[in-house]
Amino acid sequence: MNKRKWFSILFGLTLIVGASGCSGSNSGGNASPSSSGTAPASPSASPSSSASSSASGSPSASADAEPLKYTIYPNYDWWTMQAWGDDPISKWIQDNKKVTIEPISSGGAAATKLNTMEVSGSLPDVIILERKDVPRFVENGQLVALDSYLDKYPNAKAAIGEKTLGLLRAKDGHIYMLPNWFATKPTNNAGWVVNMKIYTALGSPKLETFDDLEAYLKLVKEKYPDVVPLEVGFQGDGIDTLIYAGMAEDHPSFYANDSMFVYPDGDQLKPVLEDPALKEAWQFAARLFREKLITQDAFTQTNDQYLEKVNAGRVAVYATGSAGPDGEQALRLLKAKDPTFDYKVIWPLHKEGLDPNKIWPGNWNSLGWNAIVITQKAKDPERIFAFYDWLVSQEGQTVTFFGPKGLLWDDLTPDGVPIPNEYSKTISPDALEKIHPGQWTDLFGNSALVDRIKTAQEELKPADQQSWLVRSQQDVLWKTSMNVDPFVNSDPDPNSPAGIASTQMIEFFKQTFAKAIYAKDDAEVVSIMEKADADSNKFGFDKYVRFKNDKWHENLQKINGNS
């Protein structure tokens, strides 16, 4: 699930370079404060006090008096944190907050590494991991309960909210984890994107329903034989994300997600392979595939090969879960060659007769991405929590996401929004990479706060210099994302029968999906799905469905205040 991490970094790059992205002035570093074109190694000034959401006398602020050093382990194969203090942002925190973090690498084998540390009694002080992996550490008494700290320190509890924290309570009634990249409003990057150069040349036909889409793709195939009519991304992502969502009202694509594979039917959850909306989505996609209106290498191409087509403008329409960031990146390359080229995110397409305002390709939940836990190995868990309480404040998010004052911004608006300075508008890509804005926000990200600041920052720029991504999020992407809180924190223990079945279902579903898209007709799609649904119970998927259903009802009780 490394998309969330890279989205945060991309957002940072978008915000800082966006002001000059169309003019090309970010290609050189001649306006850098240093002759080498790199950013200052350690800004001397701290962010303005107006950027902080806590008063100087708060527990978070007073806790800064004592130096803190702790170890942290991100439990992901792909995630290797760089050395703390090697970049200007972490160096500023080290100097000004007296905090030193010692990252532990997974070496590409995260689960094995974590198990080894657990068995040997050498757990790190802090772990970032998936929420489903937390209960076993709670049951073994290896985590620190955070309730008293949440009451003592002001920022985290206020930012996260009581209702969201309630979803995190363990069976014993205590809270052991903080939600990383938690949200209080919609987030989303899944969408339909149209190549406006081709669309305009073909007369800008109506493009609202799947019938409209099919007619348009046939026109593209006829007039532009070298262009992919509909690109659906890596592993056919757009089919289960965008087409599926458009086949029913209030039916987010989330139901076909690796963490779900179930959908609500009345007051019960059922296997997603029994979902009529998924059947229609796969039948429609299979027909487009047979007619060569959809990318023919949907299940064999790499993500880089998909991006190469988008970056070259060789697609008429593309639909993926990462449509926003992918379009932002592509437009930088395409507009450098052709300033008239444009991509546009359109309102989600849907089956004829459905309400377009009830189509949800995106989803969001208040718990966000993953979890942060403090283990019993930590010598000073309260000081660690106090640091995290600062991280989640407006000052903390500003420093980690935009850098400290004097680096890429010098002044704040009255609302605490950093105003990009001249250096930020002319910084070279290499120098920006050394700063790497956004990477340390993944220690404890506050989605709503970061989104509010970056949106406000965009509004400081002239309209023609504003980020395409941010505009697309405001106009369409965030408006078409559905809250799925009733289903969060509901994954079974990976080693339980339900958890093992869930893991097996991931690959099983991928294989079934591919078979269905290669089907010769609608009847074969139905046959493939029915057989797969029956076969899934041979590895215990029915146990997973029952577990998920129970957790769903527990969450509904918590949300409704009945727990």
Buried (B, 14 or more C-beta within 10 A) or exposed (E): EEEBBBBBBBBBBBBBBBBBBBEEBBEEBEBBBEEEBBBBEBBEEBBBEEBBBBEEEBBBBEBBEEEBBBBBBBBBBEBEBEEBBEBBBBBBBBBBBBBBBBBBEBEEEBBEBBEEBBEEEEBBBBBBBBBBBBBBBBEEEBBBBBBEBBEBBBBBBBBBBEEBBBBBBBEEEBBBBBBBBBBBEBBBBBBBBBBBBBBEEBEEEEBBBBEBBBEBBBBBBEEBEEBBBBBBBBBBBBBBBBBBBBBBBEBBBBBBBEBBBBBBEEEEBBBBBBBEBBBBBBBBBBBBBBEEBBBEEBBEBEBEEBBEBBBEBBBBBBBBBBBBBBBBBBBBEBBEEEEEBBBBBBBBBBBEEBEBEBBBBBBBBBBBBBBBBBBEBBEBBBBBBBBBBBBBBBBBBBBBBBBBBBBBBBEBBEEBBBEBBEBBBBBBEEBBEBBBBBBBBBBBBBBBBBBBBBBBBBEBBEEEBBBBBBBBBBEBBBBBBBBBBBBBBBBBBBEBBBBBBBBBBEEBBBEBBBBBBBBEEBEBBBBBBEEBBEEBBEBBBBBBBEBBBEBBBBBBEBBEEEE
